[in-house]
Amino acid sequence: MKLTAEITLYPLQDYYLDIIKATIDQINTYTGVEVSTVPTATIMVGEYEDVMRVINDIVAWSFEKYGKCVFVTKFIPGYNAFE
């Protein structure tokens, strides 16, 4: 099943812009998922399992690397935001 996910990160540290940029860079290392970053969110489109793997990995990676962060994510199943 195709899935579109929009994810926004709110780091709870003073150097939040660096954390956001590093997280976007990390997301862009994954293959099998189309990614587009807009000023307020990053949009990912791909097969459900692939998108969820990226989200799972990125959330765990950010918590381990930066500590407390807030993620807000929207999911639209069966939809390709890039078509």
C-alpha positions in Angstrom: 0.0 0.0 0.0 1.3 3.5 -0.9 1.7 5.8 2.1 2.3 9.6 2.3 3.6 10.8 5.7 4.3 14.3 6.7 6.7 14.7 9.7 7.7 17.7 11.7 10.4 17.8 14.3 10.4 20.1 17.3 13.8 19.6 19.1 13.8 20.7 22.8 17.3 22.1 22.6 18.6 25.6 21.9 20.5 24.6 18.8 17.3 23.3 17.2 18.0 24.4 13.6 21.2 22.2 13.6 19.2 19.3 14.8 16.5 19.7 12.2 19.0 20.0 9.4 20.9 16.9 10.6 17.6 14.9 10.8 16.6 15.9 7.3 20.0 14.9 6.1 19.6 11.5 7.8 16.2 11.0 6.2 17.7 11.7 2.8 20.1 8.8 3.2 17.3 6.2 2.8 16.4 4.7 -0.5 13.0 3.5 -1.6 11.2 6.5 -0.2 10.6 9.8 -2.1 11.4 12.8 0.2 10.6 16.5 -0.1 11.3 19.0 2.5 9.2 22.2 2.8 9.7 25.0 5.4 7.5 23.3 8.0 7.7 19.6 7.4 9.3 16.7 5.5 7.0 14.7 3.2 7.8 11.0 2.5 6.0 8.8 0.0 6.6 5.1 -0.6 5.3 1.7 0.3 3.9 1.5 3.8 6.7 -0.7 5.2 9.4 1.5 3.7 8.0 4.8 5.0 7.3 3.4 8.5 10.9 1.9 8.6 12.3 5.4 7.9 10.1 7.0 10.6 10.9 4.3 13.1 14.7 4.6 12.5 14.7 8.4 12.4 12.8 8.8 15.7 15.1 6.3 17.4 18.2 7.9 15.9 17.1 11.4 17.0 16.3 10.3 20.6 19.6 8.6 20.9 21.6 11.5 19.4 19.8 14.5 20.7 17.6 13.4 23.6 14.1 14.8 24.0 12.4 15.8 20.7 8.8 16.1 19.7 7.6 14.7 16.4 4.2 15.4 14.8 3.3 13.1 11.9 0.3 12.9 9.6 -0.4 9.7 7.6 -2.4 9.4 4.4 -2.7 5.8 3.3 -3.3 5.0 -0.4 -2.1 8.4 -1.5 0.9 9.7 -3.3 1.5 13.4 -2.6 3.9 13.7 -5.4 1.5 12.7 -8.2 
